[in-house]
Amino acid sequence: MNTFLTIIILMVIFNAMVSFIPFMMPRAKAELLLPYQLWINTLLVFMLILPNSVGNFKLFFTPSKN
């Protein structure tokens, strides 16, 4: 639950910062900011969805008993 809440807060803060950029710098083009915003949102969603541990690969590399 802690990571879920942390990632949601990070998404809200990051999206708020990106949405304030056009007000602070009116000459900044939205087509330059949007890909970065989407990529970081995608990474945060992947951090939320994907597991933190990796699989046990010892099963694949054990010597066969022939």
C-alpha positions, 0 to 999 in steps of 0.5 A: 500500500505504501508504494501504491500511495507513493507512486500516485503522489509522484504522478500527481506532483509530476503532472502538476509540474508539467501542467504549470510549465506552459504558464511559466514559459508560454513559448514552450511547445506542448508537443515537446513536453507531452512525450516526456510526460507520457513516458514518465507516467508510463514508467510510474505505471510500470513501477506500480504494476510490475513485480519487484522481484525476479523469477527463480532461474535456478530451475533452468540451470540445474544439471540434468540427471541422465 
